[in-house]
């Protein structure tokens, strides 16, 4: 439960981003303590297959590190570096320390929309962390998971609304409005993850359609 009283299950796009929270073993326990679901989530929408829900029980965001990392210690974390690397103009910082990016010019790879306010951008994990957990990442070392979570190849600056509608869903359950074929190819090639047989079959069929 976040400080605002919202219960964020793994399907919530804020599950990985909320840093100050009270942990509960189940969503029911959180709701029973007086919490509420975030906007856009309803109980029916969360009633996926038991297999899908059980996948996420062992997943914890902390297994991939605590938020954006600053490996080189220059005060620019992975989010800031992704914004700097992908802006088509020089970015503007919040102050002279040059740590936090506030503006630039980004072209969303999902929609081709131009975004200039950094506050309107989420850094999307092309391969969602929770999705990767049950497809091989749970077997990795902590160091490899943290590297994966902060790898620039796996980070896209996109619209807030799109990233939050995606949540932790894989490509067979969610696709961006544009650049769908390239998006799926990127997912397939990351880190040797092992999609489930149904997901692999869907991906092969989808990519065959792309080639045609």
VOPAGU-2260 file (C-alpha; in pm, 1 decimal, decimal comma):
REM VOPAGU-2260
SITE   aa  ch    i         X         Y         Z
SITE  UNK   A    0       0,0       0,0       0,0
SITE  UNK   A    1     137,8     337,5    -100,3
SITE  UNK   A    2     134,4     638,4     131,6
SITE  UNK   A    3    -173,0     759,8     -55,7
SITE  UNK   A    4    -368,3     448,6      46,2
SITE  UNK   A    5    -359,6     272,4    -290,7
SITE  UNK   A    6    -305,1    -103,0    -314,4
SITE  UNK   A    7     -73,6    -175,5    -607,1
SITE  UNK   A    8     -80,5    -540,7    -718,1
SITE  UNK   A    9     190,5    -662,1    -960,4
SITE  UNK   A   10     -40,8    -574,4   -1250,8
SITE  UNK   A   11     -28,0    -206,4   -1153,9
SITE  UNK   A   12     219,9       5,2   -1348,7
SITE  UNK   A   13     315,1     167,6   -1017,2
SITE  UNK   A   14     408,1    -165,2    -855,0
SITE  UNK   A   15     773,5    -124,2    -951,3
SITE  UNK   A   16     788,7     251,6    -893,3
SITE  UNK   A   17     641,6     295,0    -546,8
SITE  UNK   A   18     930,3     337,9    -303,8
SITE  UNK   A   19     745,0     420,3      18,8
SITE  UNK   A   20     485,7     158,7     100,0
SITE  UNK   A   21     345,9     -89,3     350,6
SITE  UNK   A   22     380,1    -447,7     228,7
SITE  UNK   A   23      93,8    -699,5     242,3
SITE  UNK   A   24     102,5   -1070,2     159,7
SITE  UNK   A   25    -207,2   -1048,7     -59,5
SITE  UNK   A   26    -412,1    -788,1    -241,6
SITE  UNK   A   27    -710,6    -891,5     -30,6
SITE  UNK   A   28    -520,1    -809,0     287,9
SITE  UNK   A   29    -429,8    -465,9     154,2
SITE  UNK   A   30    -787,7    -389,3      50,7
SITE  UNK   A   31    -915,6    -528,5     380,0
SITE  UNK   A   32    -701,8    -279,1     569,9
SITE  UNK   A   33    -881,6       7,9     399,2
SITE  UNK   A   34    -675,6      45,8      82,5
SITE  UNK   A   35    -818,6     108,4    -263,1
SITE  UNK   A   36    -723,8      -1,8    -612,4
SITE  UNK   A   37    -554,1     260,5    -833,2
SITE  UNK   A   38    -749,5     419,5   -1117,2
SITE  UNK   A   39    -786,6     190,8   -1415,3
SITE  UNK   A   40    -773,2    -133,2   -1217,8
SITE  UNK   A   41   -1081,4    -327,7   -1111,8
SITE  UNK   A   42   -1124,8    -664,3    -947,3
SITE  UNK   A   43   -1254,0    -825,2   -1269,1
SITE  UNK   A   44    -953,2    -694,7   -1461,5
SITE  UNK   A   45    -724,4    -863,2   -1209,3
SITE  UNK   A   46    -893,2   -1200,0   -1231,8
SITE  UNK   A   47    -645,6   -1347,4   -1478,0
SITE  UNK   A   48    -555,4   -1711,5   -1484,8
SITE  UNK   A   49    -425,1   -1864,9   -1164,1
SITE  UNK   A   50    -101,1   -1941,2   -1346,1
SITE  UNK   A   51     -49,7   -1574,4   -1431,6
SITE  UNK   A   52    -115,5   -1464,3   -1076,2
SITE  UNK   A   53     105,9   -1730,2    -919,6
SITE  UNK   A   54     394,6   -1621,6   -1145,1
SITE  UNK   A   55     405,6   -1285,9    -972,9
SITE  UNK   A   56     387,9   -1401,0    -612,0
SITE  UNK   A   57     763,7   -1449,3    -575,9
SITE  UNK   A   58     858,9   -1142,6    -778,3
SITE  UNK   A   59     991,5    -841,2    -591,3
SITE  UNK   A   60    1114,6    -521,2    -754,4
SITE  UNK   A   61    1408,6    -517,2    -512,8
SITE  UNK   A   62    1544,1    -829,8    -685,6
SITE  UNK   A   63    1639,9    -593,4    -969,4
SITE  UNK   A   64    1781,7    -322,3    -743,9
SITE  UNK   A   65    1620,7     -28,0    -572,3
SITE  UNK   A   66    1507,1     205,6    -847,3
SITE  UNK   A   67    1733,0     365,1   -1106,2
SITE  UNK   A   68    2102,9     304,4   -1051,4
SITE  UNK   A   69    2390,8     550,2   -1082,0
SITE  UNK   A   70    2672,2     310,7   -1165,8
SITE  UNK   A   71    2938,4     569,5   -1247,3
SITE  UNK   A   72    2851,6     795,7    -952,6
SITE  UNK   A   73    2807,9    1110,9   -1162,0
SITE  UNK   A   74    2465,1    1183,2   -1003,4
SITE  UNK   A   75    2286,1    1101,3   -1329,9
SITE  UNK   A   76    2091,1     780,7   -1273,0
SITE  UNK   A   77    1976,0     541,4   -1545,0
SITE  UNK   A   78    1660,0     741,6   -1608,8
SITE  UNK   A   79    1855,4    1064,9   -1657,1
SITE  UNK   A   80    2109,7     894,2   -1880,5
SITE  UNK   A   81    1834,0     739,1   -2093,7
SITE  UNK   A   82    1674,6    1081,6   -2134,8
SITE  UNK   A   83    2006,6    1241,5   -2227,7
SITE  UNK   A   84    2095,8     965,9   -2475,3
SITE  UNK   A   85    1763,8     971,5   -2659,8
SITE  UNK   A   86    1688,7    1344,4   -2671,9
SITE  UNK   A   87    1726,2    1492,0   -3020,2
SITE  UNK   A   88    1838,0    1824,7   -2869,9
SITE  UNK   A   89    2052,3    1924,3   -2573,1
SITE  UNK   A   90    1858,4    1857,0   -2254,1
SITE  UNK   A   91    1797,3    2111,8   -1980,5
SITE  UNK   A   92    1872,6    2022,0   -1618,7
SITE  UNK   A   93    1691,0    2124,2   -1301,3
SITE  UNK   A   94    2001,3    2302,6   -1168,4
SITE  UNK   A   95    2373,9    2341,0   -1209,8
SITE  UNK   A   96    2445,5    1999,2   -1062,2
SITE  UNK   A   97    2321,3    1850,0   -1390,8
SITE  UNK   A   98    2158,8    1553,3   -1219,6
SITE  UNK   A   99    1788,1    1571,8   -1304,8
SITE  UNK   A  100    1667,0    1629,4   -1660,9
SITE  UNK   A  101    1362,2    1855,4   -1694,4
SITE  UNK   A  102    1327,3    1911,2   -2067,9
SITE  UNK   A  103    1456,5    1807,9   -2408,8
SITE  UNK   A  104    1305,3    1670,2   -2726,7
SITE  UNK   A  105    1207,6    1305,1   -2739,2
SITE  UNK   A  106    1025,0    1113,3   -3011,0
SITE  UNK   A  107     821,0     829,9   -2866,5
SITE  UNK   A  108     916,6     504,3   -3041,2
SITE  UNK   A  109     559,4     385,4   -2983,7
SITE  UNK   A  110     368,8     675,4   -3142,2
SITE  UNK   A  111     625,4     912,9   -3301,4
SITE  UNK   A  112     482,3    1184,6   -3077,4
SITE  UNK   A  113     727,6    1460,0   -2980,4
SITE  UNK   A  114     761,8    1510,3   -2603,4
SITE  UNK   A  115     951,5    1803,2   -2456,3
SITE  UNK   A  116     870,9    1787,1   -2084,1
SITE  UNK   A  117    1065,6    1512,5   -1906,4
SITE  UNK   A  118     788,2    1491,2   -1648,5
SITE  UNK   A  119     558,4    1354,4   -1921,3
SITE  UNK   A  120     789,4    1060,2   -1982,9
SITE  UNK   A  121     814,7     716,9   -1828,0
SITE  UNK   A  122    1122,1     507,6   -1897,7
SITE  UNK   A  123     975,0     181,6   -2019,7
SITE  UNK   A  124    1146,3    -150,8   -1963,7
SITE  UNK   A  125    1100,1    -302,3   -2308,6
SITE  UNK   A  126    1116,9    -639,9   -2136,7
SITE  UNK   A  127     915,1    -588,8   -1814,4
SITE  UNK   A  128    1098,9    -688,8   -1499,4
SITE  UNK   A  129     808,5    -887,1   -1355,7
SITE  UNK   A  130     759,0   -1064,2   -1690,5
SITE  UNK   A  131    1124,9   -1158,0   -1707,4
SITE  UNK   A  132    1125,9   -1303,4   -1355,0
SITE  UNK   A  133     946,9   -1627,8   -1444,7
SITE  UNK   A  134    1125,0   -1654,5   -1778,8
SITE  UNK   A  135    1477,6   -1688,4   -1649,8
SITE  UNK   A  136    1563,6   -1375,7   -1450,5
SITE  UNK   A  137    1484,9   -1546,2   -1118,1
SITE  UNK   A  138    1790,4   -1767,3   -1182,3
SITE  UNK   A  139    2026,7   -1477,9   -1245,4
SITE  UNK   A  140    2264,6   -1322,2    -998,5
SITE  UNK   A  141    2159,7    -999,7    -827,7
SITE  UNK   A  142    2428,9    -818,7   -1025,9
SITE  UNK   A  143    2291,2    -940,8   -1359,4
SITE  UNK   A  144    1933,5    -845,8   -1267,0
SITE  UNK   A  145    2041,1    -494,8   -1169,8
SITE  UNK   A  146    2236,2    -461,8   -1494,4
SITE  UNK   A  147    1928,5    -578,3   -1687,6
SITE  UNK   A  148    1702,1    -328,1   -1510,6
SITE  UNK   A  149    1936,6     -41,6   -1597,3
SITE  UNK   A  150    2054,8    -152,8   -1941,8
SITE  UNK   A  151    2005,7     133,6   -2192,7
SITE  UNK   A  152    1914,7    -121,1   -2462,4
SITE  UNK   A  153    1613,0    -218,3   -2252,6
SITE  UNK   A  154    1499,0     138,6   -2178,4
SITE  UNK   A  155    1260,1     343,5   -2394,3
SITE  UNK   A  156    1137,3     697,4   -2314,8
SITE  UNK   A  157     761,6     678,4   -2377,4
SITE  UNK   A  158     436,6     847,0   -2280,0
SITE  UNK   A  159     327,2     797,2   -1919,9
SITE  UNK   A  160     -12,9     662,3   -2022,0
SITE  UNK   A  161     126,3     400,0   -2258,4
SITE  UNK   A  162     379,5     262,2   -2014,3
SITE  UNK   A  163     118,5     239,2   -1740,3
SITE  UNK   A  164    -132,4      66,3   -1966,0
SITE  UNK   A  165     134,6    -192,1   -2044,0
SITE  UNK   A  166     227,3    -273,9   -1684,9
SITE  UNK   A  167     409,4    -607,7   -1664,1
SITE  UNK   A  168     247,4    -768,2   -1969,0
SITE  UNK   A  169     450,0    -939,1   -2238,7
SITE  UNK   A  170     411,2    -878,6   -2613,5
SITE  UNK   A  171     141,7   -1144,5   -2656,9
SITE  UNK   A  172     -79,7    -942,5   -2420,6
SITE  UNK   A  173      20,3    -584,6   -2500,0
SITE  UNK   A  174     160,3    -406,7   -2805,2
SITE  UNK   A  175     231,8     -36,1   -2860,1
SITE  UNK   A  176      23,5     153,6   -3117,2
SITE  UNK   A  177     319,1     170,9   -3356,2
SITE  UNK   A  178     651,7      -2,9   -3428,8
SITE  UNK   A  179     501,6    -333,1   -3321,6
SITE  UNK   A  180     726,8    -558,8   -3525,7
SITE  UNK   A  181    1045,1    -389,9   -3406,4
SITE  UNK   A  182     915,7    -394,9   -3049,8
SITE  UNK   A  183     860,6    -770,3   -3052,0
SITE  UNK   A  184    1201,2    -834,1   -3209,3
SITE  UNK   A  185    1368,1    -638,0   -2929,2
SITE  UNK   A  186    1183,0    -842,4   -2667,7
SITE  UNK   A  187    1275,6   -1173,9   -2828,4
SITE  UNK   A  188    1647,2   -1094,3   -2838,2
SITE  UNK   A  189    1700,2    -971,9   -2483,1
SITE  UNK   A  190    1921,3   -1162,3   -2241,0
SITE  UNK   A  191    1828,9   -1513,6   -2349,1
SITE  UNK   A  192    1499,9   -1514,3   -2160,1
SITE  UNK   A  193    1280,2   -1820,1   -2209,0
SITE  UNK   A  194     919,9   -1736,5   -2305,2
SITE  UNK   A  195     658,3   -2002,2   -2239,8
SITE  UNK   A  196     571,0   -2232,3   -2528,4
SITE  UNK   A  197     245,5   -2047,7   -2601,9
SITE  UNK   A  198     427,1   -1712,9   -2597,6
SITE  UNK   A  199     704,5   -1843,9   -2824,2
SITE  UNK   A  200     447,5   -1979,4   -3071,0
SITE  UNK   A  201     265,2   -1644,9   -3071,8
SITE  UNK   A  202     590,5   -1457,9   -3130,4
SITE  UNK   A  203     691,6   -1680,7   -3423,4
SITE  UNK   A  204     351,3   -1633,8   -3585,5
SITE  UNK   A  205     359,1   -1257,7   -3525,7
SITE  UNK   A  206     707,6   -1217,1   -3670,2
SITE  UNK   A  207     614,5   -1428,1   -3973,2
SITE  UNK   A  208     331,7   -1181,8   -4037,7
SITE  UNK   A  209     578,2    -893,6   -4000,6
SITE  UNK   A  210     811,1   -1041,8   -4259,2
SITE  UNK   A  211     523,7   -1086,2   -4499,5
